[in-house]
């Protein structure tokens, strides 16, 4: 049996290599295309999307914290995709602005579903995942708080893992006559960092991004498929601090305990003047 | 800037992969970007007699449609090849047989000459019948050829009364040709029957349905649909799963489509080397009226029939698709005398669904299946629950302090005792 620590060392080695290569190439690239650098941000990659996809395949990528909007018809299935990394607990919020109540014929029920990179449905811990809008309501607000994303889990578990997540928003119940009426939708994914409490051992070799094996062979990631500062290496966790801090405190306590057995000042049986 | 960062990241990943000597599986042809083929869109406009009705913002339906077309033609993205087809534009008579064949291509699918297209649209006058089915068939033929994404945008104000060709069945048959064609429908001032027919057409092809009450809604929506066609997407490769594992098609990493009938199994096969992880996800689309409770099951099975892992999902209520996925990391082989190349394991994937449909609903062609296969490096097994086996929290600190204190006291006492013994000697 291989020792896991050796694997960690190998992983760290690969990480270091990656970092070195990244440093070298980014330096080279920076020199190469400096003049165009000012033009690049204008491409609007950071601008919030104003459209939504209609299938998993066409899901519109959004970043966490971005407010994505879309105009759609009642009954459409709207899809967005966002990257979530280990240690995060994303909250998906959606606000649907309904058509004027004069044109509607009854109440409607709206729902958000969240799927992971393997298209497995992910549970919402809490939040209004499904909500009924009264016939005269102007908007309906939905939310879904996911479980904390873990760095690794067994293949038989459906724990949330780092990778792409899909949000699907749709109406699940409505008066037949209201199908096809225009709605306006706002969606936002808010990250919440959960700290070291959920840091588990192990890591995925690649995040759960669909098509990741094809992408790595082509040498480029599709837009919005990874977090702004890249996927975490899985090496850092605040548990290092806790454990090291515990070690220091234990050492101090040891010294203190030792000094207690020595007593304070001179030993009593040594005569004065020695 | 961001593009550069991404590129560098990509190059790094590639280099690192090579350097580490961990080759990834070659992607299937499915993954090559289809940037060369330009997306094709055909607008299908109803020019039947009823389009004369003046009930959209006080204008006639046809003039609203014409205005919307002008807006849309101005805004068509450069790369989109656009065509226009009409239905009911020519035959004003009462003969149903002739009237129901009345559909023709007004502007051929190809690079767009805006003025020419606009002139063609301006000549239209509401005339005849509403043969939606034949118009859809015609539009599908117009979009033939190439491997790009295709979209039909159908704008109508009346139901197809031409029978026996049910436009909904026509749409499903077109979708089953496997040419990635989506039909979006727009109903002008729809009633219950039109709505039902148009939602059925849209549902059958994975498209959308919109009810239009105002001119600006019409032009905005058509523009949005045309832009959607221009979005680059990965085109899936058609495959056909078999009834048993031994006959199953062998899939590489990539995106695939298939059709699955209600209650029938589909088998696929993927080769996985030791040290690789198989990731498979599948969506079965409900493209027809199905009963309210449904499910899908994807199992990874060895060639001997032992189940390795499964993904299952079930649901209830209105849905476009039900999907699930699984991953199977195959551990690296223990004996590392790597003279002999390790053999790949053939993993069988069994897909089954538990949809059911009312007896009136046709079950053939089967429901569209989308299958994503990825083969990546496998992760290492975790040796501990916590990261690197490290601890965390106040209990840990308390315990460590206590242990340290006790250890210090013990050492202190032992050394005092030894000094005392040494003195007495």
Interface residues (C-beta under 8 A of the other chain):
Chain A: X1 X2 X4 X5 X7 X8 X11 X14 X17 X18 X21 X22 X25 X26 X29 X30 X33 X37 X40 X41 X43 X45 X46 X51 X54 X55 X56 X57 X58 X71 X72 X73 X75 X76 X77 X103 X115 X116 X117 X118 X119 X120 X121 X151 X152 X155 X156 X170 X171 X172 X173 X176 X177 X179 X180 X181 X182 X196 X197 X199 X200 X201 X202 X203 X204 X205 X206 X208 X210 X211 X212 X213 X214 X215 X216 X217 X218 X219 X220 X221 X223 X226 X230 X237 X238 X239 X240 X242 X243 X245 X246 X247 X249 X250 X251 X252 X253 X254 X255 X256 X257 X258 X259 X260 X261 X262
Chain B: X1 X2 X3 X4 X5 X6 X7 X8 X9 X10 X11 X12 X13 X14 X15 X16 X17 X19 X20 X24 X25 X26 X27 X28 X30 X31 X187 X190 X192 X195 X198 X199 X206 X208 X209 X210 X211 X213 X217 X220 X221 X224 X227 X228 X231 X233 X234 X236 X253 X254 X255 X277 X279 X280 X281 X282 X283 X309 X311 X313 X315 X317 X318 X320 X321 X323 X324 X325 X326 X327 X328 X329 X332 X334 X370 X372 X374 X375 X376 X377 X378 X379 X380 X381 X382 X383 X384 X385 X386 X387 X388 X389 X390 X391 X392 X393 X396 X397 X399 X400 X401 X402 X403 X404 X405 X406 X407 X408 X409 X410 X411 X412 X413 X415 X416
